């Protein structure tokens, strides 16, 4: 907080109505405290404000002590002084100004745990169950969480004036107790080894599929070329009958080329699948994992 901002907040708090006492002497101490504050002599300003309050116990002196304590870094005492001032029920604008300072010195701390529902404490003081938000005094704070059946968690958090902080604590589940050993169990009889089942030579079928794919691709190319010739002949036709014949032939060749090309693609993919499934070329393995199963290939 800058000196100008502190002075503006102080000006709001200074206008609190006076109580019975010796205001002349108290005001002299207050004027001297203002001069000390402007010289950054916060310790001297605090002593003078305490004397002013002793002469004439007015809430406005308590508020100013809170602002001086903030500048001295004595945040807990500053908050206590300002909350004491607010408790005197000053005018709304002055109470609001003091509350803004308190909220700056006790910003929000968001606390979450995994799993949720843990009992949470800050510096040993219980604040509730997670997830939650709590106002926490600035400085280094220790956050702890406890949940039955889980390991306790602990973290240190730096709380900065006027800034919202967050902390997340992981509470691992406690390991189950080791069961006591029971009576020895008889070993299960070994099952006789069974001869491995023979599998078809999938690699051979893969090559057959690829060969058929190549023939289909060749046929698609031939039909495409014949269709192109038919289009040229159609364009050169000198009568309607010839034009119709060549147009029909071109359409048929184009359709055949598309079908043959699609067949070639399907055969190529099928051949690849058979190749990978064959024991001699590659194998497909399914390995269990914590999240399910992992599919892998070996070559």
C-alpha contacts under 8 A as a table, 3 or more apart, distances in Angstrom:
res1	aa1	res2	aa2	distance
1	X	5	X	6.36
1	X	6	X	6.51
2	X	5	X	5.22
2	X	6	X	6.17
3	X	6	X	5.06
3	X	7	X	6.08
4	X	7	X	5.08
4	X	8	X	6.23
5	X	8	X	5.09
5	X	9	X	6.29
6	X	9	X	5.19
6	X	10	X	6.03
6	X	67	X	7.19
7	X	10	X	4.89
7	X	11	X	6.05
8	X	11	X	5.08
8	X	12	X	6.62
9	X	12	X	5.30
9	X	13	X	6.59
9	X	97	X	6.32
9	X	98	X	7.80
10	X	13	X	5.07
10	X	14	X	6.04
10	X	63	X	7.76
10	X	64	X	6.38
10	X	67	X	7.42
11	X	14	X	5.17
11	X	15	X	7.02
12	X	15	X	6.21
12	X	93	X	7.42
12	X	94	X	5.60
12	X	97	X	7.18
13	X	16	X	6.20
13	X	60	X	5.88
13	X	63	X	6.58
13	X	64	X	7.46
13	X	94	X	5.22
13	X	95	X	7.99
13	X	97	X	7.56
13	X	98	X	7.67
14	X	60	X	5.37
14	X	61	X	7.73
14	X	64	X	7.73
15	X	60	X	7.37
16	X	59	X	7.19
16	X	60	X	5.72
16	X	90	X	6.76
16	X	91	X	7.47
16	X	94	X	7.83
18	X	23	X	7.87
18	X	58	X	6.10
19	X	56	X	7.18
19	X	57	X	7.19
19	X	58	X	5.89
20	X	23	X	7.90
20	X	56	X	6.97
21	X	55	X	6.61
21	X	56	X	4.63
21	X	57	X	7.37
22	X	25	X	5.94
22	X	26	X	6.34
22	X	55	X	5.92
22	X	56	X	5.55
23	X	26	X	4.91
23	X	27	X	5.73
23	X	55	X	7.53
23	X	56	X	6.12
24	X	27	X	5.23
24	X	28	X	6.38
25	X	28	X	5.11
25	X	29	X	6.46
25	X	52	X	7.20
25	X	55	X	6.83
26	X	29	X	5.22
26	X	30	X	6.16
26	X	51	X	7.28
26	X	52	X	4.16
26	X	53	X	6.90
26	X	55	X	5.55
26	X	56	X	5.91
27	X	30	X	4.80
27	X	31	X	6.03
27	X	52	X	6.90
28	X	31	X	5.17
28	X	32	X	6.26
28	X	52	X	7.86
29	X	32	X	5.10
29	X	33	X	6.08
29	X	48	X	5.35
29	X	49	X	6.53
29	X	51	X	6.67
29	X	52	X	5.31
30	X	33	X	4.91
30	X	34	X	6.26
30	X	48	X	6.61
30	X	49	X	5.97
30	X	52	X	6.15
31	X	34	X	5.13
31	X	35	X	6.55
32	X	35	X	5.19
32	X	36	X	6.32
32	X	45	X	7.49
32	X	48	X	6.92
33	X	36	X	5.03
33	X	37	X	6.05
33	X	44	X	7.03
33	X	45	X	4.22
33	X	46	X	7.15
33	X	47	X	7.98
33	X	48	X	5.32
33	X	49	X	6.20
34	X	37	X	5.04
34	X	38	X	6.31
34	X	45	X	6.84
35	X	38	X	5.22
35	X	39	X	6.42
35	X	45	X	7.87
36	X	39	X	5.08
36	X	40	X	6.38
36	X	41	X	4.98
36	X	42	X	6.67
36	X	44	X	6.14
36	X	45	X	5.18
37	X	40	X	5.02
37	X	41	X	5.44
37	X	42	X	5.52
37	X	44	X	7.84
37	X	45	X	5.56
37	X	68	X	7.70
38	X	41	X	7.36
41	X	44	X	5.44
41	X	45	X	6.25
42	X	45	X	4.93
42	X	46	X	6.10
42	X	68	X	6.05
42	X	69	X	7.80
42	X	71	X	7.18
42	X	72	X	6.54
43	X	46	X	5.17
43	X	47	X	6.41
43	X	72	X	7.71
44	X	47	X	5.20
44	X	48	X	6.31
45	X	48	X	5.21
45	X	49	X	6.17
45	X	68	X	7.26
46	X	49	X	5.13
46	X	50	X	6.20
46	X	65	X	6.09
46	X	68	X	6.44
46	X	69	X	7.59
47	X	50	X	5.14
47	X	51	X	6.39
48	X	51	X	5.05
48	X	52	X	6.21
49	X	52	X	4.92
49	X	53	X	6.15
49	X	61	X	6.20
49	X	64	X	7.53
49	X	65	X	6.50
50	X	53	X	5.11
50	X	54	X	6.17
50	X	61	X	7.73
50	X	65	X	7.74
51	X	54	X	4.96
51	X	55	X	6.26
52	X	55	X	5.17
52	X	56	X	6.09
52	X	57	X	7.47
52	X	61	X	7.19
53	X	56	X	5.01
53	X	57	X	4.37
53	X	58	X	6.26
53	X	61	X	5.95
53	X	62	X	7.57
54	X	57	X	5.88
57	X	61	X	7.45
58	X	61	X	5.78
58	X	62	X	7.24
59	X	62	X	5.11
59	X	63	X	6.48
59	X	85	X	5.66
59	X	88	X	7.00
60	X	63	X	5.09
60	X	64	X	6.34
60	X	85	X	7.40
61	X	64	X	5.12
61	X	65	X	6.16
62	X	65	X	5.05
62	X	66	X	6.37
62	X	81	X	5.92
62	X	82	X	6.99
62	X	84	X	7.56
62	X	85	X	6.06
63	X	66	X	5.09
63	X	67	X	6.58
63	X	81	X	6.42
63	X	82	X	5.41
63	X	85	X	5.76
63	X	98	X	7.43
64	X	67	X	5.09
64	X	68	X	6.28
65	X	68	X	5.11
65	X	69	X	6.05
65	X	78	X	7.30
65	X	81	X	6.88
66	X	69	X	5.09
66	X	70	X	6.25
66	X	77	X	7.17
66	X	78	X	4.16
66	X	79	X	6.69
66	X	80	X	7.67
66	X	81	X	5.03
66	X	82	X	5.45
67	X	70	X	5.12
67	X	71	X	6.55
67	X	78	X	6.58
68	X	71	X	5.18
68	X	72	X	6.39
68	X	78	X	7.66
69	X	72	X	4.95
69	X	73	X	6.36
69	X	74	X	5.26
69	X	75	X	6.67
69	X	77	X	6.65
69	X	78	X	4.99
70	X	73	X	5.14
70	X	74	X	5.71
70	X	75	X	5.41
70	X	78	X	5.40
71	X	74	X	7.61
74	X	77	X	5.66
74	X	78	X	6.18
75	X	78	X	4.89
75	X	79	X	6.10
75	X	105	X	6.75
75	X	137	X	7.43
75	X	138	X	7.23
76	X	79	X	5.26
76	X	80	X	6.21
76	X	137	X	7.04
77	X	80	X	5.00
77	X	81	X	6.14
78	X	81	X	5.20
78	X	82	X	6.23
79	X	82	X	5.18
79	X	83	X	5.98
79	X	102	X	5.63
79	X	105	X	7.15
80	X	83	X	5.20
80	X	84	X	6.07
81	X	84	X	5.04
81	X	85	X	6.25
82	X	85	X	4.91
82	X	86	X	6.22
82	X	98	X	6.07
82	X	99	X	7.63
82	X	102	X	6.93
83	X	86	X	4.98
83	X	87	X	6.18
83	X	98	X	7.84
83	X	99	X	7.78
83	X	102	X	7.53
84	X	87	X	5.08
84	X	88	X	6.82
85	X	88	X	5.45
85	X	89	X	7.54
85	X	90	X	7.54
85	X	95	X	7.88
85	X	98	X	7.94
86	X	89	X	5.58
86	X	90	X	6.47
86	X	95	X	5.53
86	X	98	X	7.04
86	X	99	X	7.63
87	X	90	X	7.92
89	X	95	X	7.29
90	X	94	X	6.38
90	X	95	X	5.83
91	X	94	X	5.57
91	X	95	X	6.20
92	X	95	X	5.14
92	X	96	X	6.02
93	X	96	X	5.09
93	X	97	X	6.23
94	X	97	X	5.09
94	X	98	X	6.29
95	X	98	X	5.15
95	X	99	X	6.14
96	X	99	X	5.00
96	X	100	X	6.25
97	X	100	X	5.22
97	X	101	X	6.72
98	X	101	X	5.28
98	X	102	X	6.37
99	X	102	X	4.90
99	X	103	X	6.04
100	X	103	X	5.13
100	X	104	X	6.18
101	X	104	X	5.05
101	X	105	X	6.30
102	X	105	X	5.15
102	X	106	X	5.99
103	X	106	X	4.85
103	X	107	X	5.50
103	X	135	X	7.85
103	X	162	X	7.16
104	X	107	X	5.51
104	X	161	X	5.28
104	X	162	X	4.18
104	X	163	X	7.66
105	X	137	X	5.89
105	X	138	X	5.69
105	X	161	X	5.16
105	X	162	X	6.53
106	X	135	X	5.26
106	X	136	X	4.83
106	X	137	X	4.34
106	X	138	X	5.98
106	X	161	X	7.15
106	X	162	X	7.57
107	X	135	X	5.29
107	X	136	X	5.93
107	X	137	X	6.98
107	X	138	X	7.33
107	X	159	X	7.63
107	X	160	X	7.79
107	X	161	X	6.59
107	X	162	X	5.57
107	X	163	X	6.10
107	X	164	X	5.87
107	X	165	X	7.84
108	X	133	X	6.27
108	X	134	X	5.52
108	X	135	X	4.48
108	X	136	X	6.34
108	X	163	X	7.50
108	X	164	X	5.09
108	X	165	X	6.53
109	X	133	X	5.53
109	X	134	X	5.35
109	X	135	X	6.00
109	X	136	X	6.37
109	X	159	X	7.94
109	X	164	X	5.90
109	X	165	X	4.82
109	X	166	X	5.59
109	X	167	X	7.64
110	X	131	X	7.64
110	X	132	X	6.05
110	X	133	X	4.54
110	X	134	X	6.73
110	X	164	X	7.56
110	X	165	X	6.19
110	X	166	X	4.55
110	X	167	X	6.33
111	X	130	X	6.39
111	X	131	X	5.71
111	X	132	X	5.50
111	X	133	X	6.17
111	X	166	X	5.97
111	X	167	X	5.18
111	X	168	X	5.97
111	X	169	X	7.91
112	X	116	X	6.89
112	X	130	X	5.41
112	X	131	X	4.52
112	X	132	X	6.76
112	X	167	X	6.51
112	X	168	X	4.84
112	X	169	X	6.46
113	X	116	X	5.06
113	X	117	X	7.53
113	X	118	X	6.84
113	X	130	X	6.13
113	X	131	X	6.66
113	X	145	X	7.71
113	X	168	X	5.43
113	X	169	X	4.69
113	X	170	X	5.82
113	X	171	X	7.14
114	X	168	X	7.65
114	X	169	X	6.41
114	X	170	X	5.02
114	X	171	X	6.00
115	X	118	X	7.38
115	X	170	X	7.31
115	X	171	X	6.76
116	X	129	X	7.95
116	X	130	X	5.56
116	X	131	X	6.34
117	X	129	X	5.35
117	X	130	X	4.99
117	X	131	X	6.96
117	X	147	X	7.33
118	X	129	X	5.27
118	X	130	X	5.47
118	X	145	X	5.83
118	X	146	X	5.35
118	X	147	X	4.72
119	X	126	X	7.50
119	X	127	X	7.92
119	X	128	X	5.86
119	X	129	X	4.55
119	X	130	X	6.67
119	X	145	X	5.47
119	X	146	X	5.18
119	X	147	X	6.37
120	X	126	X	5.94
120	X	127	X	5.88
120	X	128	X	5.59
120	X	129	X	5.65
120	X	130	X	6.64
120	X	143	X	7.08
120	X	144	X	5.68
120	X	145	X	4.50
120	X	146	X	6.64
121	X	124	X	5.43
121	X	125	X	4.97
121	X	126	X	4.06
121	X	127	X	5.34
121	X	128	X	7.25
121	X	143	X	5.82
121	X	144	X	5.32
121	X	145	X	6.53
122	X	125	X	5.21
122	X	126	X	6.48
122	X	127	X	6.87
122	X	141	X	6.65
122	X	142	X	5.64
122	X	143	X	4.60
122	X	144	X	6.48
123	X	141	X	6.06
123	X	142	X	5.07
123	X	143	X	6.42
123	X	144	X	7.98
124	X	142	X	7.87
124	X	144	X	7.78
127	X	134	X	7.00
128	X	132	X	7.19
129	X	132	X	6.61
136	X	159	X	7.51
137	X	159	X	7.14
138	X	141	X	7.98
138	X	158	X	7.44
138	X	159	X	4.60
138	X	160	X	5.51
138	X	161	X	5.81
139	X	158	X	5.67
139	X	159	X	5.05
139	X	160	X	6.65
140	X	156	X	6.62
140	X	157	X	5.65
140	X	158	X	4.55
140	X	159	X	6.17
141	X	156	X	5.63
141	X	157	X	5.26
141	X	158	X	6.36
141	X	159	X	7.16
142	X	154	X	7.06
142	X	155	X	5.79
142	X	156	X	4.51
142	X	157	X	6.30
143	X	154	X	5.70
143	X	155	X	5.31
143	X	156	X	6.19
143	X	157	X	7.27
144	X	152	X	7.36
144	X	153	X	5.70
144	X	154	X	4.38
144	X	155	X	6.55
145	X	152	X	5.84
145	X	153	X	5.27
145	X	154	X	6.49
145	X	169	X	7.36
145	X	171	X	7.88
146	X	150	X	7.48
146	X	151	X	7.33
146	X	152	X	4.95
146	X	153	X	6.82
146	X	171	X	7.91
147	X	150	X	5.59
147	X	151	X	7.40
147	X	152	X	6.95
147	X	171	X	7.66
149	X	173	X	6.14
149	X	174	X	5.73
150	X	171	X	5.74
150	X	172	X	5.54
150	X	173	X	4.18
150	X	174	X	4.87
151	X	171	X	5.36
151	X	172	X	5.44
151	X	173	X	6.08
151	X	174	X	5.83
152	X	171	X	6.03
153	X	169	X	6.12
153	X	170	X	6.51
153	X	171	X	5.75
154	X	169	X	7.18
155	X	167	X	7.96
155	X	169	X	7.39
157	X	167	X	7.34
158	X	165	X	7.99
159	X	163	X	7.47
159	X	164	X	7.95
159	X	165	X	6.47
160	X	163	X	5.63
160	X	164	X	7.90
160	X	165	X	7.87
201	X	204	X	5.69
201	X	205	X	7.03
201	X	278	X	6.71
202	X	205	X	5.11
202	X	206	X	6.11
202	X	274	X	5.43
202	X	275	X	6.34
202	X	277	X	6.96
202	X	278	X	4.97
203	X	206	X	4.89
203	X	207	X	6.37
203	X	274	X	6.33
203	X	275	X	5.04
203	X	278	X	5.62
203	X	280	X	7.37
203	X	281	X	7.05
204	X	207	X	5.21
204	X	208	X	6.33
205	X	208	X	4.86
205	X	209	X	6.09
205	X	271	X	7.10
205	X	274	X	6.97
206	X	209	X	5.08
206	X	210	X	6.20
206	X	270	X	7.27
206	X	271	X	4.01
206	X	272	X	6.55
206	X	273	X	7.74
206	X	274	X	5.24
206	X	275	X	5.41
207	X	210	X	5.03
207	X	211	X	6.06
207	X	271	X	6.63
208	X	211	X	5.05
208	X	212	X	6.20
208	X	271	X	7.66
209	X	212	X	5.11
209	X	213	X	6.05
209	X	267	X	5.29
209	X	268	X	6.47
209	X	270	X	6.85
209	X	271	X	5.05
210	X	213	X	4.83
210	X	214	X	6.16
210	X	267	X	6.25
210	X	268	X	5.31
210	X	271	X	5.69
211	X	214	X	5.06
211	X	215	X	6.32
212	X	215	X	5.04
212	X	216	X	6.07
212	X	264	X	7.19
212	X	267	X	6.87
213	X	216	X	5.05
213	X	217	X	6.04
213	X	263	X	6.98
213	X	264	X	4.03
213	X	265	X	6.77
213	X	266	X	7.72
213	X	267	X	5.11
213	X	268	X	5.66
214	X	217	X	5.02
214	X	218	X	6.13
214	X	264	X	6.62
215	X	218	X	5.00
215	X	219	X	6.10
215	X	264	X	7.72
216	X	219	X	4.98
216	X	220	X	6.08
216	X	260	X	5.28
216	X	261	X	6.53
216	X	263	X	6.60
216	X	264	X	5.09
217	X	220	X	5.00
217	X	221	X	6.30
217	X	260	X	6.37
217	X	261	X	5.54
217	X	264	X	5.43
218	X	221	X	5.07
218	X	222	X	6.29
219	X	222	X	5.07
219	X	223	X	6.14
219	X	257	X	7.20
219	X	260	X	6.59
220	X	223	X	5.21
220	X	224	X	6.04
220	X	256	X	6.92
220	X	257	X	4.10
220	X	258	X	6.86
220	X	259	X	7.69
220	X	260	X	5.00
220	X	261	X	5.54
221	X	224	X	5.04
221	X	225	X	6.22
221	X	257	X	6.74
222	X	225	X	5.12
222	X	226	X	6.20
222	X	257	X	7.83
223	X	226	X	5.03
223	X	227	X	5.96
223	X	253	X	5.08
223	X	254	X	6.78
223	X	256	X	6.55
223	X	257	X	5.28
224	X	227	X	5.06
224	X	228	X	6.22
224	X	253	X	6.22
224	X	254	X	5.88
224	X	257	X	5.51
225	X	228	X	5.05
225	X	229	X	6.36
226	X	229	X	5.05
226	X	230	X	6.18
226	X	250	X	7.41
226	X	253	X	6.59
227	X	230	X	4.96
227	X	231	X	6.25
227	X	249	X	6.84
227	X	250	X	4.28
227	X	251	X	7.10
227	X	252	X	7.63
227	X	253	X	4.83
227	X	254	X	5.85
228	X	231	X	5.10
228	X	232	X	6.40
228	X	250	X	6.86
229	X	232	X	5.09
229	X	233	X	6.17
229	X	250	X	7.79
230	X	233	X	4.98
230	X	234	X	5.99
230	X	246	X	5.26
230	X	247	X	6.84
230	X	249	X	6.27
230	X	250	X	4.99
231	X	234	X	4.99
231	X	235	X	6.18
231	X	246	X	6.72
231	X	247	X	6.55
231	X	250	X	5.76
232	X	235	X	5.15
232	X	236	X	6.37
233	X	236	X	5.09
233	X	237	X	6.13
233	X	243	X	7.84
233	X	246	X	6.37
234	X	237	X	5.15
234	X	242	X	7.05
234	X	243	X	4.82
234	X	244	X	7.57
234	X	245	X	7.86
234	X	246	X	4.94
234	X	247	X	5.91
235	X	243	X	7.31
237	X	240	X	7.51
237	X	242	X	5.78
237	X	243	X	5.32
238	X	242	X	7.25
238	X	243	X	7.55
239	X	242	X	5.65
239	X	243	X	6.37
240	X	243	X	5.03
240	X	244	X	6.17
241	X	244	X	5.23
241	X	245	X	6.30
242	X	245	X	5.17
242	X	246	X	6.19
243	X	246	X	5.37
243	X	247	X	6.03
244	X	247	X	5.11
244	X	248	X	6.16
245	X	248	X	5.28
245	X	249	X	6.26
246	X	249	X	5.01
246	X	250	X	6.08
247	X	250	X	5.09
247	X	251	X	6.21
248	X	251	X	5.18
248	X	252	X	6.18
249	X	252	X	5.16
249	X	253	X	6.17
250	X	253	X	5.19
250	X	254	X	6.16
251	X	254	X	5.19
251	X	255	X	6.20
252	X	255	X	5.19
252	X	256	X	6.12
253	X	256	X	5.02
253	X	257	X	6.03
254	X	257	X	5.06
254	X	258	X	6.29
255	X	258	X	5.25
255	X	259	X	6.28
256	X	259	X	5.12
256	X	260	X	6.02
257	X	260	X	5.15
257	X	261	X	6.02
258	X	261	X	5.13
258	X	262	X	6.22
259	X	262	X	5.16
259	X	263	X	6.21
260	X	263	X	5.04
260	X	264	X	6.13
261	X	264	X	5.05
261	X	265	X	6.32
262	X	265	X	5.15
262	X	266	X	6.31
263	X	266	X	5.13
263	X	267	X	6.14
264	X	267	X	5.18
264	X	268	X	6.13
265	X	268	X	5.13
265	X	269	X	6.30
266	X	269	X	5.24
266	X	270	X	6.09
267	X	270	X	5.00
267	X	271	X	6.00
268	X	271	X	5.12
268	X	272	X	6.32
269	X	272	X	5.11
269	X	273	X	6.36
270	X	273	X	5.14
270	X	274	X	6.28
271	X	274	X	5.13
271	X	275	X	6.05
272	X	275	X	5.00
272	X	276	X	6.36
273	X	276	X	5.38
273	X	277	X	6.28
274	X	277	X	5.12
274	X	278	X	6.21
275	X	278	X	5.41
275	X	281	X	6.30
275	X	282	X	7.08
276	X	279	X	7.92
276	X	281	X	6.27
276	X	282	X	4.84
276	X	283	X	5.93
276	X	284	X	7.01
276	X	297	X	7.75
277	X	281	X	7.70
277	X	282	X	6.28
277	X	283	X	5.50
277	X	284	X	6.23
278	X	281	X	5.56
278	X	282	X	5.89
278	X	283	X	6.41
279	X	282	X	5.63
279	X	283	X	5.65
280	X	283	X	7.98
281	X	299	X	6.34
282	X	297	X	6.82
282	X	298	X	5.23
282	X	299	X	4.54
283	X	297	X	5.72
283	X	298	X	5.20
283	X	299	X	6.95
284	X	295	X	7.21
284	X	296	X	5.94
284	X	297	X	4.84
284	X	298	X	6.61
285	X	295	X	5.95
285	X	296	X	5.34
285	X	297	X	6.27
285	X	298	X	7.81
286	X	293	X	6.32
286	X	294	X	5.67
286	X	295	X	4.79
286	X	296	X	6.46
287	X	293	X	5.50
287	X	294	X	5.16
287	X	295	X	6.54
287	X	296	X	7.77
288	X	292	X	6.04
288	X	293	X	4.39
288	X	294	X	6.29
289	X	292	X	5.13
289	X	293	X	5.14
289	X	294	X	6.47
290	X	293	X	7.87
